Amino acid sequence: MKAKISTKLFLFFLIALLLSIAVTGGLFCFLIARHTTAIYKNDLMRKGQVMARTLSRIYEMSENSGQKRNPLFAIRNLHEIAMADVWLIDKNMGVVTMSGHGIPPRREPREEGNPGGKKGPEPSLWNEPEKSGQAKLPPGADEVLKKAFEGQASVTEVFNPLLEIRSLTVATPVYERGGKNVVWVLLMHSPIVGLREAIMQSVKILAMSVSCAFLLAIAAAALLSRSFTKPIAKMSGAANELAKGNYSIKTGVRDKNELGDLAATLDALAVRLKDASEESARLENMRREFIANVSHELRTPVTVLRGSLEALVDGVISSPNDVADYQGQMLKETIHLQRLVNDLLELSRLQTVDFKIESEPFDVKEAAAEAARSIQKAAAKKNVLIKLERTDGKKIIQGDEGRVRQMFMTILDNAVKFSPEGGEVLMKIGDDEISVVDGGSGISADDLPYIFERFKKDASERNKGGTGLGLSIAREIAARHNFVLSAKSPVVQDKDWPGTEFTCKIG
């Protein structure tokens, strides 16, 4: 069974969300630990600097009074104030004094040879510094002590894997009067108390917040995946209908994104397929009509020829005059048949895209005027007058002059054919438009839209020799030269001979 895209999207969102939670949680715990450590560092450094200034004043007072003062009294309980163990280290790396559990007990000083215990001056620890081996310094103290004796306060962070706690050691220089020489280094050591508890508390708060956000995110992911795949399902259904031939289907998707663009493309495809289907049906109908029309047009001359030949062969017609009449009739039908075949071939060639016509510059106005002069002889037989109105100048175009003249000859021939005896045909030649107006009986409103189609012809006696292909050929010639050929009828209202006007607009 195929997995739905909505399920895949939901799982993708879920995995992405879990990864985001994991990364965010880890980063949050790291930042909390770092922030807490930074607070401890700043606090311990601040306390160390304050105490170092105090010890500097003690040293200065000792120098001014000439009496060495033991700084023990100043830092005896310093670990309780600073919440850290404190060492005071001299230049010889000896421990001058220390607070916390390393503070030596008070001793009652005795004078030599005084067994009674009479008090004398208290021995100075200043003059009797403890050796570094007498008190264990915190780990990492050597590095910060070196920097402190160079005048740089520094801090080091150490992790005790056994106790799983972090501790900080701060070394602050204590300067003599004038602040130039370092006489002592104040060393403070403190574990970072409550770091684990702070992290665990933060993790609990984070877990509660993330749980609520996770539930909301799951609901949002499900809703988003469904809303994302709903347009796809609609487009899939529309595509299936198109495959079945239902070209009127619409997707109904109007999203303003890539899916909306795809849906609009499918809708446009449906419209084009519908148009193509209708055009295909129209062409099929035209093909059937064409075959029917060709069959009809060929049947008449072929029937006449066969009948005449059978009569001549069987000897039914033996009179020389009758034989001559039959032969004349057969010749007319043969000529008509030849003209029909030629017109069909001509139309077929013009409708073929690969068929090339001549392309040379010529004056289209002169070509139209020459066609009018050529038709005058045929018009004279019917006593039809050809009038010509022409503007000055030339209209040079690129094309086939012979074909363009053929187009105007076809239009003029129809105008003469359908004009009454003694009528007239007017040809107006302008710079961008050439028209032919006849004085005939006009074209009915029902037939006017189809006069340029193949085998569409007037069935009257005046057009018995026509093939119904002349105007179709004229339209194809016009299209090949980017002309627009149109017809209007009637030209004059309320007349027995309202006339028809053919107009050729030159592109």
C-alpha positions as CSV (number, residue, x, y, z in Angstrom):
1,M,0.0,0.0,0.0
2,K,1.4,3.4,-1.0
3,A,2.1,5.8,1.8
4,K,0.0,9.0,1.6
5,I,2.0,12.2,1.2
6,S,0.1,13.7,4.1
7,T,1.5,10.9,6.3
8,K,5.0,11.5,5.0
9,L,4.7,15.2,5.7
10,F,3.4,14.6,9.2
11,L,6.3,12.3,10.0
12,F,8.8,14.7,8.5
13,F,7.4,17.5,10.6
14,L,7.5,15.3,13.7
15,I,11.1,14.2,13.2
16,A,12.1,17.8,12.5
17,L,10.3,18.9,15.7
18,L,12.0,16.2,17.8
19,L,15.4,17.2,16.4
20,S,14.7,20.8,17.2
21,I,13.7,19.9,20.7
22,A,16.8,17.9,21.3
23,V,19.1,20.6,19.9
24,T,17.3,23.4,21.8
25,G,17.3,21.4,25.1
26,G,21.0,20.6,24.9
27,L,21.8,24.2,24.0
28,F,19.6,25.5,26.8
29,C,21.3,23.3,29.4
30,F,24.7,24.3,28.1
31,L,23.8,28.0,28.3
32,I,22.3,27.7,31.7
33,A,25.5,26.0,33.0
34,R,27.7,28.6,31.3
35,H,25.6,31.5,32.6
36,T,25.6,30.2,36.2
37,T,29.4,29.6,36.1
38,A,29.8,33.2,34.7
39,I,27.8,34.6,37.7
40,Y,30.0,32.6,40.1
41,K,33.1,33.9,38.4
42,N,32.1,37.5,38.4
43,D,31.0,37.3,42.1
44,L,34.2,35.6,43.2
45,M,36.4,38.0,41.2
46,R,34.5,41.0,42.8
47,K,35.0,39.7,46.3
48,G,38.6,38.9,45.6
49,Q,39.3,42.5,44.4
50,V,37.5,44.0,47.5
51,M,39.6,41.8,49.8
52,A,42.8,42.5,48.0
53,R,42.3,46.3,48.4
54,T,41.7,45.6,52.2
55,L,44.9,43.7,52.5
56,S,46.7,46.4,50.6
57,R,45.6,48.9,53.2
58,I,46.8,46.6,56.0
59,Y,50.1,46.3,54.3
60,E,50.3,50.1,54.0
61,M,49.4,50.7,57.6
62,S,52.1,48.2,58.7
63,E,54.7,50.0,56.5
64,N,53.6,53.4,57.9
65,S,53.7,52.4,61.6
66,G,56.9,50.4,61.3
67,Q,55.2,47.5,63.0
68,K,54.4,44.4,61.1
69,R,50.8,43.4,61.4
70,N,49.6,39.9,60.9
71,P,46.8,39.8,58.4
72,L,45.4,36.8,60.0
73,F,42.9,38.8,62.0
74,A,41.5,40.2,58.7
75,I,40.8,37.0,57.0
76,R,40.3,34.6,59.9
77,N,36.6,34.2,59.1
78,L,36.8,35.3,55.5
79,H,35.6,32.0,54.1
80,E,32.3,32.5,55.9
81,I,31.9,36.0,54.4
82,A,33.1,35.0,50.9
83,M,31.7,31.5,51.1
84,A,35.1,30.3,49.8
85,D,38.4,29.0,51.1
86,V,41.1,31.7,51.2
87,W,44.9,31.5,51.0
88,L,47.3,34.4,51.2
89,I,50.5,33.6,49.3
90,D,53.7,35.5,49.5
91,K,56.4,36.0,46.8
92,N,58.2,32.9,48.0
93,M,55.1,30.9,47.3
94,G,54.7,30.4,51.0
95,V,51.3,30.5,52.7
96,V,51.2,33.6,54.9
97,T,47.9,32.7,56.3
98,M,44.6,30.9,55.3
99,S,41.0,30.8,56.3
100,G,38.6,28.0,56.5
101,H,39.6,24.5,57.7
102,G,43.3,25.4,57.1
103,I,43.5,28.2,59.8
104,P,46.1,27.3,62.4
105,P,44.9,27.3,66.0
106,R,45.7,30.2,68.3
107,R,48.9,29.7,70.4
108,E,49.7,31.4,73.7
109,P,53.1,32.9,73.2
110,R,55.7,32.2,75.9
111,E,59.1,33.9,76.6
112,E,62.1,31.7,76.8
113,G,62.9,30.7,80.4
114,N,59.5,31.7,81.7
115,P,57.9,28.5,82.9
116,G,55.2,30.4,84.6
117,G,53.6,31.2,81.4
118,K,53.9,35.0,81.6
119,K,52.7,36.5,78.4
120,G,55.2,38.2,76.1
121,P,54.9,39.6,72.7
122,E,52.9,37.4,70.3
123,P,55.1,35.8,67.7
124,S,54.4,37.2,64.2
125,L,53.3,34.8,61.5
126,W,54.4,37.5,59.2
127,N,58.0,36.7,60.0
128,E,57.4,33.0,60.1
129,P,55.5,32.1,57.0
130,E,54.1,28.7,56.5
131,K,55.7,26.7,53.8
132,S,53.7,25.7,50.8
133,G,54.0,22.2,51.7
134,Q,52.2,22.8,55.0
135,A,48.9,23.6,53.4
136,K,47.5,22.0,50.3
137,L,46.6,24.5,47.6
138,P,43.5,23.9,45.3
139,P,44.1,22.2,41.9
140,G,45.1,24.6,39.2
141,A,46.5,27.2,41.6
142,D,50.0,27.2,40.2
143,E,48.8,28.7,36.9
144,V,46.7,31.5,38.3
145,L,49.3,32.3,41.0
146,K,51.9,32.9,38.3
147,K,49.6,35.3,36.5
148,A,48.7,37.1,39.8
149,F,52.3,37.7,40.7
150,E,52.7,39.3,37.3
151,G,49.9,41.6,38.2
152,Q,47.0,39.9,36.4
153,A,43.9,38.7,38.2
154,S,42.7,35.5,36.8
155,V,40.3,32.6,37.4
156,T,40.5,28.9,36.6
157,E,37.7,26.4,36.4
158,V,38.2,22.8,37.4
159,F,35.8,19.8,37.2
160,N,36.0,17.2,39.8
161,P,34.8,13.9,38.2
162,L,34.6,12.1,41.5
163,L,32.3,14.6,43.1
164,E,30.8,15.7,39.8
165,I,31.0,19.4,40.7
166,R,32.8,22.3,39.2
167,S,34.9,24.7,41.3
168,L,36.5,28.0,40.7
169,T,39.9,29.3,41.8
170,V,40.5,33.1,41.7
171,A,43.9,34.7,42.2
172,T,44.0,38.4,42.9
173,P,47.3,40.4,43.4
174,V,47.7,42.5,46.6
175,Y,49.9,45.5,45.9
176,E,52.1,47.5,48.2
177,R,51.8,51.2,48.6
178,G,51.7,52.9,45.3
179,G,50.2,49.9,43.6
180,K,53.4,48.9,41.7
181,N,54.8,45.8,43.4
182,V,52.8,42.6,44.2
183,V,53.5,41.6,47.8
184,W,50.9,38.9,48.3
185,V,48.4,37.0,46.2
186,L,44.9,36.4,47.5
187,L,43.8,32.9,46.5
188,M,40.1,32.0,46.7
189,H,38.6,28.6,46.0
190,S,34.9,27.8,45.9
191,P,32.8,25.0,44.4
192,I,29.9,26.1,42.2
193,V,27.1,25.2,44.5
194,G,23.7,24.4,43.1
195,L,24.7,24.2,39.5
196,R,23.2,20.8,39.0
197,E,20.1,21.8,40.9
198,A,19.7,24.9,38.7
199,I,20.1,22.9,35.5
200,M,17.6,20.2,36.6
201,Q,15.1,22.9,37.6
202,S,15.6,24.6,34.3
203,V,15.2,21.3,32.5
204,K,12.0,20.6,34.3
205,I,10.6,23.9,33.2
206,L,11.8,23.4,29.7
207,A,10.3,19.9,29.6
208,M,6.9,21.2,30.6
209,S,7.0,24.0,28.1
210,V,8.3,21.7,25.3
211,S,5.6,19.2,26.1
212,C,2.8,21.7,25.6
213,A,4.5,23.1,22.5
214,F,5.0,19.5,21.2
215,L,1.3,18.7,21.5
216,L,0.3,22.0,19.8
217,A,2.9,21.3,17.1
218,I,1.6,17.9,16.4
219,A,-1.9,19.3,15.9
220,A,-0.5,22.0,13.7
221,A,1.5,19.5,11.7
222,A,-1.5,17.3,11.1
223,L,-3.6,20.3,10.0
224,L,-0.8,21.7,7.9
225,S,-0.1,18.4,6.1
226,R,-3.8,18.0,5.4
227,S,-4.2,21.6,4.1
228,F,-1.1,21.1,2.0
229,T,-2.2,17.9,0.4
230,K,-5.8,18.9,-0.2
231,P,-5.1,21.0,-3.3
232,I,-2.9,18.1,-4.6
233,A,-5.8,15.7,-4.2
234,K,-8.1,18.2,-6.1
235,M,-5.5,18.5,-8.9
236,S,-5.1,14.7,-9.0
237,G,-8.9,14.3,-9.4
238,A,-9.0,16.9,-12.1
239,A,-6.1,15.2,-14.0
240,N,-8.0,11.9,-13.9
241,E,-11.1,13.6,-15.3
242,L,-8.9,15.1,-18.1
243,A,-7.5,11.6,-18.9
244,K,-11.1,10.4,-19.2
245,G,-11.9,13.2,-21.7
246,N,-13.8,15.5,-19.4
247,Y,-12.3,18.8,-20.5
248,S,-14.8,21.0,-18.7
249,I,-13.4,20.0,-15.2
250,K,-11.8,22.7,-13.0
251,T,-9.5,22.1,-10.1
252,G,-11.1,24.8,-7.9
253,V,-7.7,25.6,-6.3
254,R,-7.0,29.4,-6.0
255,D,-4.0,29.3,-3.7
256,K,-1.5,32.1,-4.3
257,N,1.6,29.9,-4.3
258,E,3.3,27.2,-6.4
259,L,0.4,24.9,-6.0
260,G,-2.0,27.6,-7.2
261,D,0.2,28.2,-10.2
262,L,0.1,24.4,-11.0
263,A,-3.7,24.4,-10.6
264,A,-4.0,27.4,-12.9
265,T,-1.8,25.6,-15.5
266,L,-4.1,22.5,-15.3
267,D,-7.2,24.6,-15.7
268,A,-5.6,26.3,-18.7
269,L,-4.6,22.9,-20.1
270,A,-8.2,21.8,-19.7
271,V,-9.4,24.8,-21.7
272,R,-6.9,24.1,-24.4
273,L,-7.8,20.5,-24.6
274,K,-11.4,21.4,-24.8
275,D,-10.7,23.8,-27.6
276,A,-8.6,21.2,-29.3
277,S,-11.3,18.6,-29.0
278,E,-13.9,21.0,-30.4
279,E,-11.5,21.9,-33.2
280,S,-10.8,18.3,-33.9
281,A,-14.5,17.6,-34.1
282,R,-15.0,20.6,-36.3
283,L,-12.2,19.4,-38.6
284,E,-13.7,15.9,-38.7
285,N,-17.1,17.3,-39.7
286,M,-15.4,19.5,-42.4
287,R,-13.5,16.4,-43.6
288,R,-16.8,14.5,-43.9
289,E,-18.5,17.4,-45.6
290,F,-15.5,17.8,-47.9
291,I,-15.6,14.1,-48.9
292,A,-19.4,14.3,-49.4
293,N,-19.0,17.6,-51.4
294,V,-16.2,16.2,-53.6
295,S,-18.2,13.0,-54.2
296,H,-21.2,15.1,-55.2
297,E,-19.2,17.4,-57.4
298,L,-17.5,14.5,-59.1
299,R,-20.6,12.4,-59.5
300,T,-22.4,14.8,-61.8
301,P,-19.7,15.1,-64.5
302,V,-18.8,11.5,-64.3
303,T,-22.4,10.5,-64.6
304,V,-22.9,12.7,-67.6
305,L,-19.7,11.4,-69.3
306,R,-20.6,7.8,-68.7
307,G,-24.2,8.3,-70.0
308,S,-22.9,10.1,-73.1
309,L,-20.3,7.5,-73.8
310,E,-22.7,4.6,-73.3
311,A,-25.1,6.2,-75.7
312,L,-22.4,6.7,-78.3
313,V,-21.0,3.2,-77.9
314,D,-24.4,1.5,-78.0
315,G,-25.2,3.4,-81.2
316,V,-28.3,4.9,-79.6
317,I,-27.0,8.3,-80.9
318,S,-26.1,8.0,-84.5
319,S,-27.1,11.3,-86.0
320,P,-24.0,13.5,-86.7
321,N,-25.7,16.5,-85.1
322,D,-26.6,14.5,-82.0
323,V,-23.1,13.0,-81.8
324,A,-21.6,16.5,-82.0
325,D,-23.9,17.7,-79.3
326,Y,-23.0,14.8,-77.0
327,Q,-19.3,15.4,-77.7
328,G,-19.7,19.1,-76.9
329,Q,-21.4,18.2,-73.6
330,M,-18.7,15.7,-72.7
331,L,-16.1,18.3,-73.4
332,K,-17.8,20.8,-71.1
333,E,-18.1,18.2,-68.3
334,T,-14.4,17.3,-68.8
335,I,-13.4,21.0,-68.6
336,H,-15.5,21.4,-65.4
337,L,-14.0,18.2,-63.9
338,Q,-10.5,19.4,-64.7
339,R,-11.2,22.8,-63.2
340,L,-12.5,21.1,-60.0
341,V,-9.4,18.9,-59.7
342,N,-7.1,21.9,-60.3
343,D,-8.9,23.9,-57.7
344,L,-8.7,21.1,-55.2
345,L,-5.0,20.8,-55.8
346,E,-4.5,24.5,-55.6
347,L,-6.4,24.8,-52.2
348,S,-4.5,21.8,-50.9
349,R,-1.2,23.3,-51.7
350,L,-2.1,26.7,-50.2
351,Q,-3.2,25.0,-47.0
352,T,0.0,23.1,-46.6
353,V,2.4,24.9,-44.3
354,D,5.5,23.7,-46.1
355,F,4.2,25.0,-49.5
356,K,6.3,28.0,-50.4
357,I,4.9,30.9,-52.4
358,E,7.0,33.5,-54.2
359,S,8.3,36.4,-52.1
360,E,9.3,39.5,-54.0
361,P,8.5,43.2,-53.5
362,F,5.6,44.5,-55.7
363,D,2.9,47.1,-55.8
364,V,-0.3,45.6,-54.5
365,K,-2.4,48.5,-55.7
366,E,-1.1,48.0,-59.3
367,A,-1.8,44.2,-59.0
368,A,-5.5,45.0,-58.0
369,A,-5.8,47.5,-60.9
370,E,-4.4,45.0,-63.4
371,A,-7.0,42.4,-62.2
372,A,-9.7,44.9,-62.8
373,R,-8.5,45.5,-66.3
374,S,-8.2,41.8,-67.0
375,I,-11.9,41.1,-66.0
376,Q,-13.3,43.8,-68.2
377,K,-13.6,41.5,-71.2
378,A,-15.6,39.0,-69.3
379,A,-17.7,41.8,-67.8
380,A,-18.4,43.2,-71.2
381,K,-20.1,40.0,-72.3
382,K,-22.7,40.6,-69.6
383,N,-22.8,44.3,-70.2
384,V,-21.4,45.0,-66.7
385,L,-19.3,48.1,-66.2
386,I,-16.1,47.9,-64.1
387,K,-15.4,51.2,-62.3
388,L,-12.0,51.9,-60.7
389,E,-11.3,54.4,-57.9
390,R,-7.6,54.6,-57.0
391,T,-5.6,56.8,-54.7
392,D,-2.2,58.1,-55.8
393,G,1.1,56.5,-54.8
394,K,2.2,52.9,-54.4
395,K,1.8,50.3,-51.8
396,I,4.9,48.0,-51.9
397,I,4.7,44.7,-50.1
398,Q,6.6,41.4,-50.0
399,G,4.8,38.5,-51.5
400,D,3.6,36.6,-54.6
401,E,2.2,39.1,-57.1
402,G,0.6,36.4,-59.3
403,R,-1.3,34.9,-56.3
404,V,-2.5,38.3,-55.1
405,R,-3.8,39.1,-58.6
406,Q,-5.5,35.7,-58.7
407,M,-7.2,36.6,-55.4
408,F,-8.6,39.9,-56.8
409,M,-9.6,38.1,-60.0
410,T,-11.6,35.6,-58.1
411,I,-13.4,38.4,-56.1
412,L,-14.1,40.4,-59.3
413,D,-15.3,37.3,-61.2
414,N,-17.9,36.6,-58.5
415,A,-18.9,40.3,-58.5
416,V,-19.5,40.1,-62.3
417,K,-21.2,36.7,-62.1
418,F,-23.8,37.9,-59.5
419,S,-24.4,41.4,-61.0
420,P,-27.5,41.9,-63.2
421,E,-27.3,42.7,-66.9
422,G,-26.3,46.3,-67.3
423,G,-25.0,46.5,-63.7
424,E,-21.7,47.8,-62.5
425,V,-18.9,46.7,-60.2
426,L,-16.9,49.3,-58.3
427,M,-13.3,48.6,-57.2
428,K,-11.9,51.1,-54.7
429,I,-8.1,50.9,-54.2
430,G,-6.8,52.7,-51.2
431,D,-3.4,52.7,-49.3
432,D,-4.5,50.2,-46.6
433,E,-7.7,48.7,-48.0
434,I,-9.0,47.5,-51.3
435,S,-12.7,46.7,-51.7
436,V,-15.0,45.4,-54.5
437,V,-18.7,46.3,-54.4
438,D,-21.2,44.7,-56.8
439,G,-24.8,45.4,-57.5
440,G,-26.0,41.8,-57.1
441,S,-28.8,40.3,-55.1
442,G,-26.6,40.0,-52.0
443,I,-25.9,37.1,-49.6
444,S,-28.4,35.9,-47.0
445,A,-27.5,36.4,-43.3
446,D,-27.5,32.6,-42.9
447,D,-25.0,32.0,-45.7
448,L,-22.7,35.0,-45.1
449,P,-20.5,33.4,-42.3
450,Y,-19.8,30.4,-44.5
451,I,-19.0,31.8,-47.9
452,F,-15.3,31.3,-47.5
453,E,-15.7,27.6,-46.7
454,R,-15.0,24.9,-49.3
455,F,-17.9,23.9,-51.7
456,K,-20.1,26.6,-50.2
457,K,-21.7,28.1,-53.3
458,D,-24.9,29.5,-54.7
459,A,-27.0,26.9,-56.2
460,S,-28.7,29.3,-58.7
461,E,-28.4,29.0,-62.5
462,R,-25.8,31.9,-62.5
463,N,-23.3,29.7,-60.6
464,K,-23.9,26.4,-62.2
465,G,-20.3,26.3,-63.5
466,G,-18.7,27.2,-60.1
467,T,-16.8,24.7,-58.0
468,G,-17.4,26.4,-54.6
469,L,-13.6,26.6,-54.0
470,G,-12.8,30.1,-55.4
471,L,-13.4,32.1,-52.3
472,S,-11.6,29.4,-50.1
473,I,-8.6,29.8,-52.4
474,A,-8.8,33.6,-52.1
475,R,-8.9,33.4,-48.3
476,E,-5.8,31.2,-48.2
477,I,-3.9,33.6,-50.5
478,A,-4.9,36.5,-48.3
479,A,-3.8,34.6,-45.2
480,R,-0.4,33.9,-46.7
481,H,0.1,37.6,-47.2
482,N,-1.3,38.7,-43.8
483,F,-4.4,40.2,-45.5
484,V,-7.8,40.2,-43.8
485,L,-10.5,39.3,-46.3
486,S,-14.1,39.9,-45.2
487,A,-17.6,40.3,-46.8
488,K,-20.6,42.5,-46.0
489,S,-24.1,42.2,-47.4
490,P,-26.3,43.9,-48.1
491,V,-24.5,47.1,-48.9
492,V,-27.7,49.0,-49.6
493,Q,-30.9,48.5,-47.7
494,D,-34.4,48.2,-49.2
495,K,-33.3,47.5,-52.8
496,D,-34.0,44.7,-55.1
497,W,-30.3,44.5,-55.8
498,P,-28.7,45.4,-52.4
499,G,-25.2,44.2,-53.4
500,T,-22.2,42.7,-51.6
501,E,-18.9,44.3,-50.6
502,F,-15.7,42.3,-50.3
503,T,-12.9,44.1,-48.4
504,C,-9.2,43.2,-48.2
505,K,-7.3,45.0,-45.5
506,I,-3.6,45.1,-46.2
507,G,-1.4,44.4,-43.2
